[in-house]
């Protein structure tokens, strides 16, 4: 079944193409194919050609037909990737198909072509154990097919277009948030003394896989959960997430970072839960971080500098004595969408301002070396007067 044609996205991409003087946009990253056509590639070896005038074309792997048919466009063209007559080589096929497309549609062989030049930070694709990215080989192929064209890096074009979400995208992200909350419900059920961190992570990911697929029509859903209990949650020495086999004890806290996607759109969420009865220290820190979060939320409106949100969270942590570099470790938020880290960056050094239609994550925190960490994270859509909360799971310990 075709995706709903997203006129907002179509207009944004065409407006940005006009602004950057791009005649044709050629994209291969699944997130950008999804943004421009409504089709999220499974294997990551597809291509979308977006002309400034006219409708896009998609080249996709034969066998992904039922997913390619979800595109809101009509011109979808398969090629054989998994075959025994030739070794897999998308560029060989794209070379032939691009020449055919330009001849069939009368496209300008001297037009300006935008390509994905500076995408070094990309979203996981459906098959997350392997990712295919445009590289020098693909760029060389494009230059050989279009020797008389001018090429421009379309990184900023695409990034700026994607920063403001359509109503359709926000509803897709609301569904992702709801599926993410199913994972936290599973965590709440399993957390108790004697359970290992990795068992919690496994239960969360299993819930998203088993309950997310089919949820409100979802076809693909995955979660990447990191349960960090006790001092493992402090972020003191390791500013990243690796779940261990640590056994949780009565009175511990378990910080659960969860990144999930549903049909190409992401949610980035955190909840901190108590193992048994929460300690006085945990309750105190929960109150501080909740105060940070509520203060940040109160500032959300179009035109607000994002650095103000960051500074507010930092100031509240400092008010309670948590101003050290090991207490407030990272920026307390970021944009989210077809990646789980997108512009804007909620950072004290950022010059960005909030705009209606942005979807952002707010993740204030306090970490204490050798004790643990407290973080809670919400995803919100910026509205004309404030925000729309997408993540609905309770924050309580």
N, C-alpha and C positions, 0 to 999 in steps of 0.2 A: 504494500500500500504506500502511495506517495506521501511524503512529508507535506505538511501545510506550507504553502508557498509563503516565504517570509519576506514581504515587501520591504520591511524596515531594513533588514540585512542587505537586500539587493540594492536599495538606494544608498546605504552607507558605503558599500564597496564601490559602487559607480561614482559616488561623490569623491571618494578618496582617489580613485583612478584619475578623475578629472583634475583634482588638486595636484597630483604628482605627475600628470601628463603621461599616463600609461595607457597604451592602446589595447594591450593584451596582458592578462595575468595568467601565469602558468604555475600551478601549485601541486605539490606532491605530498606534503605532510598531511596525515589523516585529519588533523584538527582544522587545517585550512581548506581541505576538500569539503569537510563537513560544513564549515562556515559559509562557503560560497555556493553549495549545491544542495545541502540537506542529506547527503550520503556520507556515512562514516565508514571508511574502508576497514575491512577485517584484517587483511594481511599486510596492508601498508604499501602496496606496490601499484597504486592507482594514480591517476593524474586528472586534474581539472583545468580546462582552458576557459578563461573568462574574458570575453571581448567587451570593450567599452560599449559597443553597440551590438545588440543582439543577445541571444541566450547562450549560456555556457555549454560545454561538451565535457563528458567524463569518459576517460579510458579506464576500464577496470578489468580485473582478473576474471576470466571465465570460471564460473562456479560461485561467484559472489552476486549472482544475478538478483536474488531476492532482497539483498541489502542495497545493491545499486539502484534497484527499482524504487527505493524509498526516496531517492532524489526528487526534488520538485521540478526538475528539468526533464525533457523528453529525449535529448540526444545523448544516449549512453551506449558506449561501444566496447564490447569485450575483446580481450586478446588472450591467447593461451600462454600461461606461465608454467603450470604443472603439466608438462607433456613429455613424451619420449622421443619426439622428433628433433627437438633442439634443447640445448641447455637453457635454464632460466636466465633471462636477460631483459629486464624491462626497458632499458634504454634502446635496445635494438628494435623493440616493438614501438616505443614512443617515437623514434626517429621516422619510421614508416608512417605511423598514424598521424603525426603532426603534419608531414608533407601532404598527405591525403586531405586532411582537414582544411589546410590553407588553400589547396586547389579547389576543393568542393565549395567552400564558402566565399571564395574570392577575397580572403584576408590580405592585408597589405604586407608584402614580404619585407618592407622597409620600416614597418611600424615599431614602436617602442614597446619592449616586452619587460614586464616585471617578474622577477623570480625570487625565490626564498634564499637570499644570499646570507643573511646574518642570523638565522635561526640556529643557535647553539644550545638553547635550553628549550626542550620540546616536551609535549605531553606523551605519556605512555599511549600506545595504541591498544587495540582490542587484544592482540596477542602480545602480551607485555614482556615475554621472555626474549623476544627479538624485535628490534626496531630498524626500520629502513629510513634513511634520511637522504635528502639531496646532497650530493657531494661534487667534487671537481669533475668526476666522470660525467655526471648528468649535465653540469654546466657546459662542459666541452661539447657534448652532444647538441645542446641547444644552439651554441655558436656555429656548429657545423651545419645544422638544419637551416638556420637563419643568418647567413653570413653578412647580410646587408642591414640587419636590424640593430637598433641600439638597445642595450640591456641595462636595467636599473634594479638595484636591490629594493625589493618590495617589503622589507622587514617592517619599516615604520608605517607604511601604508596599511598593512594587514593588522599590525598591533593597534594602531589608532582606530581602525574600523571596529575591531573586536572589543574595544574597551567599553563601549556603550552597548548594552544588551537590548534586544527587542523584547516585547511582551511575551512572545513565543519562547524565547530563550529563558526568560525568567521562570516561566512555568515548567520548563524542562529541568531547570536547576532546583526548583521547589520539589519536584519528584525525586531528584537525586538526594536532596536533603532528607526527605522522608525515608528513603531506603537506608541512608546512613544511620538514621535514628533506630532502625530495626537492629542494626549491629550493636548499638549501645544498650538496647533492651536485652540483648543476649548477654552482654557483659554484666549487666546488673544482676542477672539471674545466676551467673556462674561464680562471681567473685566471692571468695570466702577464704579463711585461713587454710593453708595447706595446698592451695591451687598455685600452679606455676604461671608466671607471666605469659609464657608461650601458649599455654592452654587457653588463656583468656583471648589472646590474639586470634587463635585458631577458631574459637567459638564465634567471635565477631565476624571474621571473614566468611565462615560457613553460613552464618545467618544472612549476610548480604547476598551471597551466591544463591542460596536456596530459596530465600523469600523475595529477593530483589528482581530476579528474572520472572517476568509475568506481572509484576506490580504495575498497575495502571498501564498495561501494554508494553512494559519494558522488555526489550529483547536481549540486551547485554548489560550485565552488572558485575562489578568486582569491587572488593574492598582491600585496602592495605592497612592493616591494624598493627599498632605498636603499643603494647601494654608495658609500662615501666613502673615498677613498684618500689617503695622505699627509697633509698638513696639513689637508685638507678634513675629516678625521675628528676634529679636535681639539675641536669644539664651542666653540671659544674665543670667537667672535663671534656665531655663529648656533646657538642651541639648538633647532634643528629639522633636518629631513632634506630635502635637495634634491640629487638625483644630477646630476652635471655630466658634461662630455665630457673631463674630465681623463684623460690617458694615464698609466697606471701604469708605474712604473720598478722595476728590480731593487732589492730590499731594502725597498720600501714595505710598509706594512700597509694592508689594506682592511677597514674596519669595515662590516659589512653588517647593517643593520636590516631586519627582515622581519616585516610584519604580514600574516597570512593568515586566511581563513575557509574553513570547509567546512560547508555547510548551516546557516549561521547562527551557528556557534560559532567563536571566534577563538583564535589563538595569537599571542603577541608575543615574538619571539626575536631575539637578536643573536649573531653570531659575528665574530671578528676573524681574518683570514687573512693570511698572509705572501705577498708577491709574490716568488717565488723563495726563496732562502735567508733565513731570518729574521735580522735584525740582533741584535746583543747587546742593544741598547736595547729592542727589541721583546720579546725573551725575558725581560728583566728585568721589564718592565711586565706581561707575561702572568703571570709568577709572582706579582706583587703582586695583580692582580685575581683570579686563581684563589684566592689565599689569602683575599681578601675574600669570595668566593662560598662557599667551603667553610665559613668561619666563620659566615656567615649561615645556611647550610643546617643547621649543627649546632645552631642555636637553634630551629629550627622544631618547634613542638609546640603543641597547644591550650593557651590561657592565656598565651602569650608576648606581651608588648606589642610591637607592630610597630616602635615607635620604637627598641627595643633592637637590632633587625636593622639599621636604618639607622645607628645610632650605631656599631655594630661595624664596618661597612664604612668609615665615615668615619675611625674611629680607626686602622684598619690603613693606609689611604692616608696618613694624617698621620704614622704611624710611619716611613714611607719618605720623608717630606719633601713629600708631595703634599697639603697642607692648604689651599692657596689657593682662592679662589672660582673660579678658572679651571681647577682640577684636579678638584675634586669638585663637579660642576655641578648635578646634579639628583638627585631622590630615587631611591634604588636599588631601586625595586620598586613593585608595585601589584597589585590584584586583576585578574582577567581572566575572561571568560565570553562573554556575548552582546554585549559590547563588549570592545575590547582594553585599555581602562582602566576598571576598576570598583573599588569599595571591596574591601578596605581600601587605604589609601594608606600605603606604607612610608616614613614621614616622621618626622623627629625631633619634630615638633609634634603628631603624631597620638596620640589617646587610645585607638585601636582595639587589640583583642587578637586573636590568631589563634584560629580555631575549626575544629574538624574539619569537613571538607567545603568549606572555602574553597579556591579555586584562585588561586594568586598567581604573579606573575613576579618574579624577583630579577635585577637588572641592575647589579651593582657596576661601577665604572669608574675610570679615571684618564685625564685629558686634559692634554696639554702644549701650550700655545700655540705655534703655528708649527711644531710637529713632527707631532702627530697624537694619536689617542686609542686607548685599549684598553678594550673592553667585552665582557663575555660575559653572556648572559641565558638563564636556565632558567625553565621553567614547571613548577610542582609543585602537587600536591593535598595539602592538610594532612590527615594521618591521625590516628588516636587516639594514636599514639606518636611520630610524626615526619612523614615526607612520602613521597609517591610521585612519582618523577621522570617527567614526561611527555615532555620534549624529550630525544631520545636521540642527536642528532648530536654527534660528538666535538668537544671544545672546542679542541683543539690548533691551533697556528698553521699 
